[in-house]
């Protein structure tokens, strides 16, 4: 995720700093898998299509997309994570925050696994509108969030928007998306707390 001074910034400086400090020590373990939701999402897309990843982190999901023959545009707002992803997988990943997305009708799919959950609530509608614009007609969009009842920081100091399912769905519909599926499940956050998650698959109809 870069910090910005604008009121429309989709990133939080403290959250960026958290990941920036830890990225150089990011360690991948033998056999560590890509996100378990990824293959089923990719199955919805035309073979070889262009896919935008928002928040590529260490690059494992983008590497899997490339392995499956997709043209992946891997992005993250944390410069050190982009460096780490490129060192590990030679992805050509680039630094870009959500509010810096300017593409129009360029991608068949957008993948945002555990990344948009750090976007401040006030700027999430703008980020969703930008993603909608970046997709081709009929394009697919996956995203996941930790659920809650309002924006706050976790025990590690990272900002989360912690939406309710109803708030989140309303934001997606306002951006123009059709919700194709939503899945809620229990999970454990990296700060050690238990919290429900939601996976949304939306489409630019």
C-alpha atoms as one frame of an Amber mdcrd trajectory, in Angstrom:
protein
   0.000   0.000   0.000   2.103   4.694  -0.465   0.815   7.202   1.943  -0.597
  10.405   0.521  -1.400  13.808   1.955  -4.658  14.144   0.042  -7.983  13.732
   1.797  -8.765  11.066  -0.789  -5.782   8.925   0.233  -6.692   5.253   0.391
  -3.802   4.378   2.700  -2.868   4.958   6.327   0.736   5.994   7.091   1.054
   3.826  10.201  -0.240   0.767   8.359   2.176   1.387   5.487   5.030   1.752
   7.957   4.110  -1.543   9.632   4.405  -3.502   6.384   7.369  -1.488   5.113
   9.376  -2.423   8.205   8.562  -6.117   7.984   8.768  -6.712   4.233  12.570
  -7.147   4.043  12.271 -10.062   6.478   9.328 -11.700   4.715  10.053 -15.435
   4.661   8.376 -17.958   2.388   8.287 -21.539   3.576   8.591 -24.566   1.315
   5.172 -25.635   0.118   3.451 -22.411   1.222   0.354 -22.138  -0.924  -1.347
 -19.295  -2.695  -4.717 -18.096  -1.377  -7.183 -20.975  -1.339  -9.884 -18.899
  -3.070  -7.693 -17.987  -6.036  -8.071 -20.911  -8.448 -11.865 -20.929  -8.307
 -11.840 -17.190  -9.025  -9.460 -17.585 -11.967 -11.724 -20.289 -13.392 -14.320
 -17.560 -14.007 -11.973 -15.602 -16.298 -11.076 -16.120 -19.973  -7.806 -17.993
 -20.305  -4.875 -15.629 -20.701  -6.856 -12.575 -19.636  -5.385  -9.544 -17.879
  -5.795  -9.553 -14.083  -5.119  -6.694 -11.680  -3.904  -7.587  -8.203  -4.386
  -4.928  -5.546  -2.125  -5.597  -2.588   0.174  -8.283  -3.977   2.183  -8.558
  -0.756   4.972 -11.093  -1.178   3.703 -12.119  -4.612   2.496 -15.693  -4.196
  -0.975 -15.124  -5.654   0.407 -13.184  -8.613   2.916 -15.976  -9.251   0.054
 -18.481  -9.334  -1.879 -16.299 -11.800   1.135 -16.180 -14.083   1.641 -19.935
 -13.707  -1.909 -20.427 -14.948  -1.283 -18.307 -18.038  -2.859 -15.006 -16.981
  -1.302 -11.597 -17.621  -1.014 -10.218 -14.109  -0.504  -6.586 -13.134   0.681
  -6.971  -9.536   0.517  -3.830  -7.398   0.984  -2.869  -3.771   1.248   0.465
  -1.983   4.148  -0.736   0.172   7.404  -0.251  -1.761   9.291  -2.852   0.263
   6.637  -5.486  -0.446   6.841  -4.758  -4.173  10.609  -5.219  -3.969  10.153
  -8.488  -2.074   7.606  -9.817  -4.569   9.906  -9.033  -7.485  12.909 -10.580
  -5.768  10.982 -13.757  -5.080   9.042 -14.160  -8.325  10.278 -11.571 -10.878
   6.709 -10.352 -11.378   7.290  -6.838 -12.605   5.154  -5.706  -9.655   4.771
  -1.954  -9.184   3.960   0.482  -6.408   0.376   1.745  -6.571  -2.179   2.682
  -3.932  -5.903   2.157  -4.506  -6.558   5.863  -5.110  -3.853   5.889  -7.805
  -5.677   3.394 -10.037  -6.522   5.213 -13.278  -7.068   2.329 -15.735 -10.257
   2.102 -17.770 -11.717  -1.153 -19.153  -8.309  -2.827 -18.936  -8.786  -6.026
 -16.907 -11.017  -9.106 -16.989 -10.487  -9.587 -13.275  -9.376  -7.746 -10.144
  -8.027  -9.590  -7.105  -7.844  -7.890  -3.690  -7.197 -10.556  -1.074  -6.972
  -9.054   2.436  -5.897  -5.653   1.116  -8.931  -3.369   0.790  -9.649  -4.072
   4.460  -6.956  -1.456   5.213  -8.629   1.239   3.086 -10.199   3.950   5.282
 -13.988   3.819   5.178 -14.237   7.366   3.854 -12.216   6.498   0.747 -13.387
   2.932   0.105 -16.278   4.076  -2.176 -13.768   5.910  -4.393 -11.515   2.837
  -4.514 -14.452   0.634  -5.505 -15.474   3.088  -8.231 -11.925   3.024  -9.613
 -11.880  -0.771  -9.654 -15.254  -0.826 -11.405 -13.931   1.558 -14.061 -10.765
  -0.504 -14.528 -12.676  -3.698 -15.319 -13.892  -4.718 -18.730 -17.666  -5.178
 -19.095 -18.476  -8.501 -17.479 -15.257  -8.367 -15.441 -14.946 -10.150 -12.093
 -13.758  -8.781  -8.744 -12.712 -10.730  -5.624 -12.111  -9.071  -2.271 -11.991
 -10.128   1.372 -12.488  -8.206   4.616 -12.469  -8.692   8.356 -15.956  -7.959
   9.645 -16.777  -5.599  12.495 -18.777  -2.603  13.582 -16.567   0.332  12.698
 -13.136   1.519  11.611 -10.345   1.096  14.175  -6.844  -0.261  14.644  -5.936
  -3.823  15.499  -3.505  -4.819  18.247  -0.582  -4.329  15.833  -1.618  -0.753
  15.062  -2.904  -1.416  11.543  -6.001   0.456  10.391  -8.977  -1.704   9.381
 -12.348  -0.575   8.068 -14.134  -3.478   9.849 -17.437  -3.255   7.915 -20.666
  -5.123   8.453 -21.828  -7.289   5.536 -24.749  -4.923   4.952 -22.547  -1.823
   4.820 -20.120  -3.522   2.475 -22.737  -4.823   0.053 -24.366  -1.398  -0.100
 -21.006   0.171  -0.974 -20.458  -2.335  -3.785 -23.924  -1.822  -5.212 -23.418
   1.947  -5.120 -20.235   1.517  -7.153 -22.213  -0.346  -9.818 -21.237  -3.924
  -8.997 -23.520  -6.933  -8.931 -22.777  -9.257  -6.001 -22.435 -12.783  -7.353
 -21.522 -14.499  -4.079 -20.567 -13.780  -0.490 -19.097 -16.167   2.038 -18.647
 -15.483   5.752 -16.355 -17.621   7.892 -14.419 -17.554  11.150 -10.747 -16.706
  11.051  -7.770 -15.722  13.154  -6.035 -12.427  12.463  -2.269 -11.976  12.578
  -2.649  -9.962  15.792  -3.991 -13.135  17.417  -7.650 -12.106  17.638 -10.571
 -14.166  16.379 -12.807 -12.389  13.887 -15.249 -13.290  11.125 -14.177 -12.676
   7.527 -16.195 -12.159   4.359 -15.270 -13.017   0.779 -17.149 -11.114  -1.921
 -17.230 -11.962  -5.605 -18.701  -9.120  -7.601 -19.141  -8.444 -11.305 -19.298
  -5.459 -13.607 -22.507  -6.537 -15.277
